[in-house]
Amino acid sequence: MNYRVEFHAAALAQLGGLPSEAFDALVERVTKLVGAPWEAQPLDPDEPAFRQCVFGSFGLLSFHVDEPQEMIRIFDVTWVG
C-alpha cells in the first residue's frame, strides 16, 4: 500500500530557502515514507500515528499517519540552515 502525502501550510512555509541538496533529500525521504510510514520514530508512545524522521543530514520531518485515509500529513519541517 502506498500512502498519499499532504503538506500542511505551515510545513510548506518552512520549505522556503531550503537548499536544493536538502530539498532533494526531503523528496527522497518522503518517497520512502509513502511505502513505509510506520518505520519512522513515534513522537509519543501514546500517540503512535504522530511520527518523525530525518531527511539526509539536513533536518527533521514530523507527520501524522492517517491509516483509514491512507494519508501522511506532514505538519513540520525543521532543517539546519
C-alpha positions in Angstrom: 0.0 0.0 0.0 1.2 3.5 -0.8 0.1 6.4 1.2 -0.7 9.8 -0.3 1.2 12.8 1.1 -0.1 16.2 2.1 1.9 19.1 3.4 0.3 21.4 6.0 0.5 25.1 5.0 2.9 25.7 7.9 5.2 22.9 6.6 5.1 24.3 3.1 6.1 27.7 4.5 9.1 26.1 6.3 10.4 24.9 2.9 11.3 28.5 1.9 15.0 28.9 1.4 15.7 25.1 1.7 18.9 24.5 -0.4 18.4 22.2 -3.4 20.5 19.4 -1.9 18.3 19.4 1.3 15.1 19.5 -0.9 16.3 16.5 -2.8 17.0 14.6 0.5 13.5 15.6 1.7 11.9 14.3 -1.5 13.8 11.1 -1.3 12.8 10.5 2.3 9.1 11.3 1.6 9.2 8.9 -1.3 10.3 6.2 1.1 7.7 7.2 3.6 4.8 6.6 1.3 5.5 2.9 1.3 6.5 2.5 5.0 5.4 5.4 7.3 5.5 3.1 10.3 9.3 2.8 10.1 9.7 6.3 11.4 10.0 7.1 15.1 6.9 7.9 17.1 6.8 11.3 18.7 4.8 9.9 21.7 4.3 6.2 22.5 0.7 7.0 23.5 0.0 8.6 20.0 1.8 6.3 17.5 0.2 8.0 14.5 2.4 11.0 15.1 5.9 10.3 13.8 9.2 11.9 12.8 12.2 11.1 10.7 15.3 12.7 9.5 15.9 13.6 5.8 19.6 13.2 5.0 21.7 15.2 7.4 19.6 18.3 6.7 16.6 18.1 9.0 13.6 16.5 10.6 10.1 15.8 9.2 7.2 15.5 11.6 4.0 13.9 10.4 0.7 12.2 11.1 -0.3 8.8 9.6 -4.0 8.6 8.8 -4.4 4.9 8.3 -8.1 4.8 7.2 -7.4 7.6 4.6 -4.0 6.2 3.6 -2.6 9.7 4.1 0.6 11.1 5.5 0.2 14.7 6.7 3.5 16.5 7.1 3.0 19.3 9.6 6.5 20.3 10.4 9.8 20.5 8.6 12.8 21.5 10.6 16.1 22.0 8.8 19.6 23.2 9.7 20.3 26.3 7.7 
